[in-house]
C-alpha cells in the first residue's frame, strides 16, 4: 500500500512534525484516516465535525463511515486525560500506528477570505481555518488533506498547501497492477533446465524448474512463450528456489468448449482455466469492454451448475451506479428492480442460449427457462449477514466497489462457493474512487500469490471490429 503521507521521522527541532487539516470527505472516505499520518499532527476544524453530523443519517456507505468516524473521535476525546486544548496523543488509541497529536478546533477563528468567496460555505470556512493555522505556525508545514479537487485548487490559488488522501491507494500507477501472466524469455529453458524434472498428472505435463526467474513467479501466475509450438502453463508450486509449471487445458479447441464457447485468444484460455478449476475459489478478471469477461464467466458458471452440478446456482450482483441521470425508483421485487442493471447478463444469455443444441422451438424454450431458473440476481444492499453455500457468485462492474464493500461481499462466501469479480478499472463511476483505490485493484493486489485464487487481465477485444477500433481511437 502506498503511503504518500509518510515522511521521514524527525527528532530535531529544526524539522517539526507537519500539521494536516482534515476535510470531511477524507473521514467519510476512510474513518481510520486519523491514524494514517504517523508522527504528524492532525487538526479537525469544527466545520468538519458539523458536516459529519449532517451526513450521519441513512444507510449508505457514506453515512456508515460518518457514524464510524464520529464514534472514533468520541472515543479518542473521551479518553484524553489532559483535555483537548494541548492536543490528544494518538499513540495509545491508534495502538502504535500514529505517534502525533489530534487537535480539535476549540476557538472561534475569523480570517478575511479573498473577495468573492462566500463565508457561509463550509469548504471556505475550512480554508479560513487553514489560513489561520498557516499564519499562527509559520515554522511548520500546514497542509489541507481533501478528496475535493476544486477545494485543493482553491487552496493552492490562495497560496496554501493542499493534497489528496493517498493512504487508501493500493498502487500509484495502474500500469503496475498485477496482470496475472508473464512472458518467458527466449533463453528460459537453457537457464532453468539444469536438473529439470518432468511428469504427467491428470492429463497435464508438469515441469519442476530451478533458476533465477522462479523467485519472481507467483502461485497460479500464467507463463507463456511464443515458440514453435507455443508453450503455455501456470505456476502450481513454489518451494526452495524451484517452481512447478503445469500445462493448461486448451479451451481454444472445440472438444473442450464450455457451454458451446471456445477461447479466442491466449488470455481467454487462461481465464477459462481459472473459471473451470475447482481448486480456485476466487477469480478476478480485468479488461476493457468486449474482451469477453461476462460471457466466459457465465459459460463457465452454467456448465458447472447445469452439467457437472458443482454449484447449485449462479448469483449475479453489481453496483447500481448510473452513467447518466438516475431514472428514479423502479417497481417490483428485488430481482425486478435489478433487471434494468443487468443488460450485460441478458445480452450474454442470448449468445449462450444460441449455443444450446437444436431441439425444436419447444425444446429450445424449455432450455432457456432452465438456464434462467438457475440464475439469481441480487442487490448489494441486502448482502450483509448472508452466507452463500455452493454458489457461483459473480460480482459485475466490481471497479465501482470500495475496498470495504468488496470485503463485505467476498466474506459472504460459504463452503463450496466460487467468487468471480469482473471489471474495468478505466471505467469507474463511483465518486472519490480512482484506479489505485478501487476495491477491484485492492483485491487483485492482496490476493495475488494465494493458492486458491487467480487473476488475469484480458488484453484483446473480441466483440467486433467496430468496437475494437472505437476503443482504440476514441
C-alpha positions as a printed NumPy array, in Angstrom:
array([[  0.   ,   0.   ,   0.   ],
       [  1.334,   3.398,  -0.876],
       [  1.877,   5.84 ,   1.955],
       [  2.199,   9.214,   0.338],
       [  1.613,  10.991,   3.632],
       [  4.506,   9.236,   5.304],
       [  7.599,  11.347,   5.72 ],
       [ 10.95 ,  10.645,   7.294],
       [ 10.669,  10.709,  11.031],
       [ 12.3  ,  13.723,  12.55 ],
       [ 13.501,  14.177,  16.084],
       [ 15.195,  17.535,  15.719],
       [ 13.53 ,  20.835,  16.446],
       [ 14.537,  22.165,  13.031],
       [ 12.067,  19.785,  11.363],
       [  8.853,  19.849,  13.397],
       [  6.011,  17.478,  12.573],
       [  3.627,  18.55 ,   9.854],
       [  0.082,  19.647,  10.702],
       [ -2.575,  18.059,   8.482],
       [ -6.027,  19.691,   8.381],
       [ -8.662,  17.075,   7.52 ],
       [-11.63 ,  17.798,   5.29 ],
       [-14.879,  15.92 ,   5.973],
       [-14.72 ,  13.801,   2.825],
       [-11.448,  12.217,   3.983],
       [-13.069,  10.959,   7.198],
       [-16.148,   9.783,   5.29 ],
       [-13.935,   8.004,   2.773],
       [-11.719,   6.337,   5.415],
       [-12.816,   6.699,   9.076],
       [ -9.412,   5.374,  10.212],
       [ -7.564,   8.167,   8.367],
       [ -6.874,   9.838,  11.737],
       [ -4.311,   7.099,  12.419],
       [ -2.646,   7.183,   8.964],
       [ -0.281,  10.123,   9.38 ],
       [  2.407,   8.515,  11.576],
       [  4.303,  11.12 ,  13.631],
       [  2.49 ,  14.137,  12.167],
       [ -0.282,  16.088,  13.906],
       [ -3.944,  16.175,  12.844],
       [ -6.281,  19.181,  13.056],
       [-10.055,  18.729,  12.72 ],
       [-11.972,  22.014,  12.132],
       [-15.364,  22.467,  13.789],
       [-16.984,  22.643,  10.328],
       [-15.674,  19.129,   9.585],
       [-17.486,  17.876,  12.68 ],
       [-20.62 ,  19.763,  11.601],
       [-20.562,  18.137,   8.166],
       [-20.029,  14.702,   9.739],
       [-23.152,  15.329,  11.785],
       [-25.127,  16.343,   8.684],
       [-24.117,  13.167,   6.813],
       [-24.564,  10.561,   9.551],
       [-28.201,   9.707,   8.781],
       [-29.102,   6.988,   6.321],
       [-27.986,   3.502,   5.259],
       [-25.449,   4.484,   2.598],
       [-21.747,   3.678,   2.86 ],
       [-21.013,   7.389,   3.367],
       [-23.455,   7.587,   6.296],
       [-21.936,   4.484,   7.896],
       [-18.447,   5.911,   7.57 ],
       [-19.586,   9.26 ,   9.026],
       [-21.023,   7.464,  12.066],
       [-17.88 ,   5.372,  12.469],
       [-15.65 ,   8.475,  12.257],
       [-17.804,  10.237,  14.868],
       [-17.594,   7.24 ,  17.211],
       [-13.811,   7.057,  16.837],
       [-13.426,  10.778,  17.59 ],
       [-15.712,  10.399,  20.599],
       [-13.618,   7.523,  21.975],
       [-10.368,   9.445,  21.488],
       [-11.684,  12.652,  23.097],
       [-13.395,  10.823,  25.982],
       [-10.179,   9.022,  26.9  ],
       [ -7.996,  12.161,  26.809],
       [ -6.628,  12.692,  30.362],
       [ -5.487,  16.303,  29.844],
       [ -8.366,  17.673,  27.798],
       [ -8.145,  18.74 ,  24.171],
       [ -6.503,  22.173,  24.385],
       [ -2.914,  20.902,  24.073],
       [ -3.766,  18.119,  21.642],
       [ -4.569,  14.462,  22.269],
       [ -1.773,  11.903,  21.884],
       [ -2.726,   9.257,  19.304],
       [ -0.129,   6.66 ,  20.337],
       [ -2.497,   4.703,  22.624],
       [ -5.803,   4.993,  20.654],
       [ -4.051,   4.006,  17.398],
       [ -2.263,   1.042,  19.047],
       [  1.095,   2.421,  17.942],
       [  0.151,   3.25 ,  14.337],
       [  0.363,   7.02 ,  14.929],
       [  2.58 ,   8.991,  17.312],
       [  1.31 ,  12.506,  16.554],
       [ -1.402,  14.516,  18.294],
       [ -5.022,  15.255,  17.418],
       [ -6.212,  18.877,  17.691],
       [ -9.868,  19.881,  17.564],
       [-10.866,  23.473,  16.819],
       [-11.668,  24.929,  20.247],
       [-11.781,  28.643,  19.402],
       [-13.605,  30.957,  17.046],
       [-11.448,  31.757,  14.022],
       [-12.062,  34.82 ,  11.893],
       [ -9.853,  35.29 ,   8.845],
       [-10.621,  37.501,   5.882],
       [-11.103,  35.338,   2.824],
       [-10.456,  36.681,  -0.684],
       [-13.308,  38.786,  -2.068],
       [-15.846,  36.617,  -3.887],
       [-15.594,  33.577,  -1.632],
       [-18.856,  33.255,   0.336],
       [-18.07 ,  32.82 ,   4.029],
       [-21.199,  30.734,   4.675],
       [-19.898,  27.776,   2.668],
       [-18.345,  25.045,   4.806],
       [-15.449,  24.499,   2.368],
       [-14.477,  28.16 ,   2.609],
       [-14.699,  28.1  ,   6.405],
       [-12.257,  25.176,   6.454],
       [ -9.974,  27.217,   4.144],
       [-10.137,  30.115,   6.62 ],
       [ -9.023,  27.737,   9.395],
       [ -6.146,  26.628,   7.158],
       [ -5.111,  30.27 ,   6.584],
       [ -5.23 ,  30.961,  10.335],
       [ -3.077,  27.923,  11.191],
       [ -0.552,  28.713,   8.441],
       [ -0.091,  32.23 ,   9.9  ],
       [ -0.038,  31.051,  13.519],
       [  2.517,  28.289,  12.926],
       [  4.886,  29.517,  10.203],
       [  7.667,  27.233,  11.422],
       [  5.98 ,  24.035,  10.224],
       [  4.078,  22.817,   7.174],
       [  0.299,  23.176,   7.46 ],
       [ -1.392,  21.059,   4.773],
       [ -5.039,  20.574,   3.848],
       [ -5.974,  16.965,   3.042],
       [ -9.133,  16.665,   0.948],
       [-10.649,  14.431,  -1.728],
       [-12.335,  17.522,  -3.242],
       [-10.327,  18.575,  -6.322],
       [-11.858,  22.074,  -6.502],
       [-11.072,  22.692,  -2.852],
       [ -7.426,  21.746,  -3.456],
       [ -7.315,  24.151,  -6.415],
       [ -8.802,  26.983,  -4.331],
       [ -6.332,  26.337,  -1.507],
       [ -3.348,  26.428,  -3.863],
       [ -4.677,  29.582,  -5.54 ],
       [ -4.637,  31.201,  -2.083],
       [ -1.025,  30.143,  -1.537],
       [ -1.914,  27.292,   0.841],
       [ -0.648,  23.696,   0.758],
       [ -3.188,  21.01 ,  -0.159],
       [ -3.059,  17.396,  -1.254],
       [ -5.21 ,  14.352,  -1.898],
       [ -5.574,  11.494,   0.599],
       [ -3.385,   8.748,  -0.821],
       [ -3.198,   6.238,   2.005],
       [ -6.089,   4.174,   0.658],
       [ -4.357,   3.593,  -2.666],
       [ -3.057,   0.12 ,  -3.405],
       [ -0.73 ,   1.454,  -6.09 ],
       [  0.24 ,   4.802,  -7.57 ],
       [  0.105,   3.747, -11.218],
       [ -2.469,   1.328, -12.623],
       [  0.207,   0.159, -15.079],
       [  1.913,  -1.556, -12.119],
       [ -1.144,  -3.673, -11.294],
       [ -0.55 ,  -7.423, -11.402],
       [ -1.661,  -8.812, -14.787],
       [ -1.63 , -12.499, -13.844],
       [  0.629, -13.552, -16.728],
       [  4.224, -13.108, -17.845],
       [  6.172, -13.998, -20.965],
       [  9.154, -16.286, -20.596],
       [ 12.393, -15.032, -22.206],
       [ 13.763, -16.971, -25.218],
       [ 16.622, -18.418, -23.133],
       [ 14.365, -19.515, -20.226],
       [ 14.803, -23.256, -20.744],
       [ 18.587, -23.001, -21.187],
       [ 18.864, -21.039, -17.91 ],
       [ 16.471, -23.265, -15.946],
       [ 16.933, -26.746, -17.47 ],
       [ 19.639, -27.965, -15.055],
       [ 18.158, -30.834, -13.032],
       [ 14.691, -30.295, -14.506],
       [ 12.08 , -32.946, -13.668],
       [  9.024, -33.75 , -15.777],
       [  5.966, -35.929, -15.14 ],
       [  2.332, -36.435, -16.153],
       [ -0.563, -35.638, -13.812],
       [ -4.257, -35.996, -14.762],
       [ -3.61 , -35.35 , -18.435],
       [ -1.272, -32.402, -17.826],
       [  2.508, -32.26 , -18.066],
       [  4.33 , -30.75 , -15.096],
       [  7.888, -29.396, -15.091],
       [  9.937, -28.623, -11.994],
       [ 12.411, -25.905, -12.93 ],
       [ 15.102, -24.205, -10.864],
       [ 16.728, -20.886, -11.658],
       [ 16.776, -17.124, -11.069],
       [ 13.379, -16.351, -12.635],
       [ 11.47 , -18.679, -10.302],
       [ 11.951, -16.169,  -7.469],
       [  9.738, -13.709,  -9.382],
       [  6.889, -16.167, -10.007],
       [  3.648, -16.133,  -8.012],
       [  1.333, -19.077,  -7.364],
       [ -1.261, -19.509, -10.14 ],
       [  0.537, -16.999, -12.368],
       [  0.388, -17.901, -16.062],
       [  3.569, -18.148, -18.131],
       [  3.817, -18.344, -21.893],
       [  6.41 , -18.453, -24.636],
       [  5.808, -17.839, -28.326],
       [  7.907, -20.753, -29.554],
       [  7.028, -23.461, -32.021],
       [  4.867, -24.995, -30.689],
       [  3.838, -22.238, -28.216],
       [  4.217, -23.039, -24.519],
       [  1.506, -22.107, -22.003],
       [  1.438, -23.151, -18.355],
       [  0.758, -21.883, -14.858],
       [  2.745, -21.928, -11.649],
       [  1.309, -24.611,  -9.335],
       [  4.043, -24.86 ,  -6.681],
       [  6.838, -22.668,  -5.348],
       [  9.429, -24.005,  -2.925],
       [ 13.15 , -23.613,  -2.259],
       [ 14.02 , -21.677,  -5.4  ],
       [ 12.152, -24.085,  -7.674],
       [  8.778, -23.854,  -9.391],
       [  6.365, -26.421, -10.806],
       [  4.877, -25.345, -14.15 ],
       [  1.791, -27.29 , -15.256],
       [  0.398, -27.194, -18.784],
       [ -3.166, -25.954, -19.328],
       [ -6.41 , -27.288, -20.755],
       [ -6.679, -25.829, -24.267],
       [-10.142, -24.259, -24.301],
       [ -9.498, -22.92 , -27.823],
       [-10.185, -26.406, -29.143],
       [-13.82 , -27.29 , -29.89 ],
       [-13.618, -30.554, -27.903],
       [-13.023, -28.511, -24.72 ],
       [-15.744, -25.934, -25.396],
       [-17.531, -24.515, -22.364],
       [-21.309, -24.258, -22.958],
       [-20.528, -24.022, -26.667],
       [-17.967, -21.244, -26.141],
       [-14.273, -21.579, -27.04 ],
       [-11.454, -19.208, -26.104],
       [-10.468, -16.85 , -28.916],
       [ -7.076, -15.783, -27.58 ],
       [ -4.418, -16.689, -25.033],
       [ -5.815, -14.595, -22.15 ],
       [ -9.328, -16.004, -22.607],
       [ -7.818, -19.501, -22.41 ],
       [ -6.08 , -18.525, -19.161],
       [ -9.381, -17.146, -17.799],
       [-11.313, -20.345, -18.583],
       [ -8.619, -22.433, -16.858],
       [ -9.21 , -20.37 , -13.712],
       [-13.007, -20.395, -14.011],
       [-13.242, -24.16 , -14.571],
       [-10.744, -25.247, -11.904],
       [-12.49 , -26.41 ,  -8.686],
       [ -9.392, -25.607,  -6.594],
       [ -9.65 , -21.883,  -7.424],
       [-12.155, -20.21 ,  -5.095],
       [-11.606, -16.587,  -6.103],
       [-11.103, -15.239,  -9.644],
       [-10.613, -11.652, -10.799],
       [-10.913, -10.736, -14.486],
       [ -9.934,  -7.27 , -15.711],
       [-10.323,  -5.948, -19.214],
       [-11.917,  -3.276, -21.328],
       [-15.365,  -3.628, -22.889],
       [-15.668,  -6.502, -25.339],
       [-12.87 ,  -8.709, -24.   ],
       [-15.366, -11.436, -23.02 ],
       [-15.289, -11.217, -19.203],
       [-19.023, -11.738, -18.638],
       [-19.538, -14.247, -21.469],
       [-16.715, -16.545, -20.336],
       [-17.805, -16.339, -16.692],
       [-21.458, -17.123, -17.453],
       [-20.497, -20.006, -19.748],
       [-18.266, -21.488, -17.024],
       [-20.972, -20.927, -14.405],
       [-23.741, -22.581, -16.455],
       [-21.528, -25.574, -17.257],
       [-20.671, -26.145, -13.594],
       [-24.258, -25.566, -12.39 ],
       [-26.251, -27.5  , -15.013],
       [-23.777, -30.109, -16.317],
       [-21.254, -31.014, -13.618],
       [-23.549, -29.887, -10.714],
       [-20.54 , -28.472,  -8.862],
       [-22.582, -25.436,  -7.773],
       [-26.298, -25.174,  -7.057],
       [-26.946, -21.852,  -8.818],
       [-25.406, -18.664, -10.2  ],
       [-25.815, -15.451,  -8.193],
       [-25.047, -12.21 , -10.006],
       [-24.786,  -8.769,  -8.461],
       [-23.371,  -5.362,  -9.324],
       [-23.155,  -1.808,  -8.041],
       [-26.109,   0.299,  -9.18 ],
       [-24.209,   3.439, -10.198],
       [-25.913,   5.143, -13.186],
       [-23.794,   6.51 , -16.043],
       [-26.256,   9.331, -16.822],
       [-29.199,  10.785, -14.906],
       [-30.908,   8.447, -12.446],
       [-34.385,   7.391, -13.664],
       [-35.769,   7.18 , -10.112],
       [-37.352,   4.319,  -8.186],
       [-38.015,   1.059, -10.011],
       [-41.129,  -1.069,  -9.385],
       [-41.267,  -4.717,  -8.432],
       [-39.347,  -7.253,  -6.366],
       [-35.599,  -7.177,  -5.681],
       [-34.858,  -9.123,  -8.868],
       [-37.228,  -6.98 , -10.963],
       [-35.605,  -3.79 ,  -9.665],
       [-32.151,  -5.17 , -10.574],
       [-33.179,  -6.313, -14.069],
       [-32.525,  -2.938, -15.829],
       [-28.979,  -3.009, -14.401],
       [-28.373,  -6.464, -15.811],
       [-28.365,  -5.684, -19.504],
       [-24.967,  -7.393, -19.8  ],
       [-26.465, -10.592, -18.385],
       [-29.341, -10.538, -20.881],
       [-27.05 ,  -9.851, -23.85 ],
       [-24.693, -12.683, -22.936],
       [-27.518, -15.124, -22.219],
       [-28.784, -14.524, -25.776],
       [-25.392, -15.625, -27.089],
       [-25.18 , -18.623, -24.75 ],
       [-28.75 , -19.746, -25.442],
       [-27.877, -19.692, -29.132],
       [-25.319, -22.43 , -28.428],
       [-27.962, -24.802, -26.987],
       [-28.476, -27.757, -29.315],
       [-31.316, -27.519, -31.822],
       [-34.311, -29.444, -30.477],
       [-37.279, -27.587, -31.891],
       [-38.97 , -24.463, -30.634],
       [-40.437, -26.101, -27.512],
       [-37.188, -27.78 , -26.517],
       [-35.291, -24.55 , -27.021],
       [-37.773, -22.584, -24.876],
       [-37.502, -25.227, -22.119],
       [-33.687, -24.986, -22.208],
       [-33.841, -21.179, -21.949],
       [-36.245, -21.407, -18.977],
       [-33.969, -23.942, -17.279],
       [-30.954, -21.631, -17.695],
       [-32.842, -18.629, -16.313],
       [-34.162, -20.632, -13.345],
       [-30.591, -21.23 , -12.156],
       [-29.517, -17.567, -12.234],
       [-30.403, -15.262,  -9.339],
       [-29.954, -11.502,  -9.457],
       [-29.25 ,  -9.93 ,  -6.059],
       [-28.793,  -6.364,  -4.872],
       [-25.687,  -5.345,  -2.936],
       [-27.927,  -3.559,  -0.422],
       [-29.08 ,  -6.841,   1.128],
       [-25.774,  -8.713,   1.273],
       [-24.806,  -8.061,   4.907],
       [-25.183, -11.117,   7.128],
       [-25.804, -13.55 ,   4.272],
       [-23.844, -16.752,   3.607],
       [-23.762, -18.342,   0.157],
       [-23.157, -22.103,   0.192],
       [-22.159, -23.928,  -3.016],
       [-22.931, -20.923,  -5.227],
       [-21.196, -19.43 ,  -8.262],
       [-21.141, -15.742,  -7.251],
       [-20.445, -13.173,  -9.989],
       [-19.702,  -9.561,  -8.987],
       [-20.026,  -7.46 , -12.153],
       [-18.68 ,  -3.886, -12.537],
       [-16.54 ,  -4.535,  -9.444],
       [-14.357,  -1.473, -10.155],
       [-17.134,   0.677,  -8.618],
       [-16.833,  -1.048,  -5.231],
       [-14.789,   0.37 ,  -2.371],
       [-12.333,  -1.977,  -0.601],
       [-14.726,  -2.121,   2.353],
       [-17.687,  -3.133,   0.159],
       [-15.508,  -5.717,  -1.586],
       [-14.593,  -7.237,   1.78 ],
       [-18.284,  -7.377,   2.735],
       [-19.128,  -9.267,  -0.46 ],
       [-16.24 , -11.738,  -0.542],
       [-16.739, -12.698,   3.108],
       [-20.277, -13.864,   2.194],
       [-18.731, -16.97 ,   0.574],
       [-19.506, -20.174,   2.421],
       [-18.279, -23.757,   1.786],
       [-18.063, -24.724,  -1.885],
       [-18.69 , -21.197,  -3.235],
       [-16.661, -19.63 ,  -6.032],
       [-16.462, -15.817,  -6.29 ],
       [-15.673, -14.123,  -9.622],
       [-15.045, -10.359,  -9.821],
       [-15.305,  -8.667, -13.222],
       [-14.485,  -5.088, -14.108],
       [-12.564,  -2.451, -15.989],
       [-10.685,  -0.03 , -13.724],
       [-10.642,   2.542, -16.52 ],
       [-14.446,   2.951, -16.144],
       [-15.041,   3.995, -12.527],
       [-18.321,   5.834, -11.839],
       [-18.237,   5.958,  -8.014],
       [-17.26 ,   9.381,  -6.591],
       [-13.815,   9.609,  -4.923],
       [-12.739,   6.184,  -6.234],
       [ -9.714,   6.043,  -8.541],
       [ -7.9  ,   3.257, -10.354],
       [ -5.497,   2.995,  -7.433],
       [ -8.104,   2.951,  -4.653],
       [-10.827,   0.828,  -6.304],
       [-11.876,  -2.3  ,  -4.438],
       [-11.076,  -4.325,  -7.569],
       [ -7.449,  -3.136,  -7.632],
       [ -7.36 ,  -3.796,  -3.88 ],
       [ -8.34 ,  -7.482,  -4.132],
       [ -6.156,  -8.117,  -7.21 ],
       [ -3.131,  -6.867,  -5.278],
       [ -3.99 ,  -8.554,  -1.955],
       [ -4.964, -11.989,  -3.342],
       [ -2.057, -12.422,  -5.767],
       [  0.012, -15.456,  -4.885],
       [ -2.701, -17.199,  -2.822],
       [ -3.004, -20.899,  -3.703],
       [ -6.799, -20.724,  -4.227],
       [ -7.106, -17.502,  -6.219],
       [ -6.192, -16.411,  -9.711],
       [ -6.209, -13.269, -11.828],
       [ -5.878, -12.437, -15.493],
       [ -6.089,  -9.163, -17.39 ],
       [ -7.806,  -9.706, -20.75 ],
       [ -5.98 ,  -7.689, -23.372],
       [ -7.762,  -8.101, -26.708],
       [-11.331,  -7.183, -27.534],
       [-13.359,  -9.871, -29.331],
       [-16.713,  -8.079, -29.648],
       [-16.456,  -6.752, -33.224],
       [-14.026,  -4.882, -35.466],
       [-16.116,  -1.73 , -34.974],
       [-15.957,  -1.977, -31.14 ],
       [-12.213,  -2.737, -31.187],
       [-11.461,   0.194, -33.48 ],
       [-13.681,   2.539, -31.436],
       [-11.947,   1.531, -28.198],
       [ -8.604,   2.226, -29.841],
       [ -9.243,   5.625, -31.462],
       [-11.89 ,   7.274, -29.265]])
